[in-house]
Amino acid sequence: MTTNDCLFCKIVAREIPAKLAYEDEHTVAFHDVRPMAPTHVLVIPRRHIVGVADAKPEDALTLGQVLLAGRAVAEKTGLVESGYRLVLNNGVNAGQSVFHLHLHVLGGRVLAWPPG
């Protein structure tokens, strides 16, 4: 898949609409179209990275920016006091269905453990 074929790259480019929850110069966050919790937001880097396994040492700053954007989403959506979960899936067996790195921000209810 090229970045031209990537659903999330098209969201970043505003070619596909999404309900935005947060954005900054490095990341875009939008509500998941199939939420698994009352609050379910995906945070993606503006730059295409397939997943954590494909990240390189020079991607460390981008990965940190995604995590900090996840925290900002939790703050903006009122999840900080009750708690929230941040999830990064990597690969098909982990549940990754769009191959552009994305962080799930989940909250708004008690989340079971283990998750799988």
Secondary structure, DSSP 8 states (H G I E B T S, - for coil): --GGG-HHHHHHTTSS---EEEE-SSEEEEE-SS-SSSEEEEEEESS----GGG--GGGHHHHHHHHHHHHHHHHHTT-TTT-EEEEE--SGGGT--SSS--EEEEESS---SS--
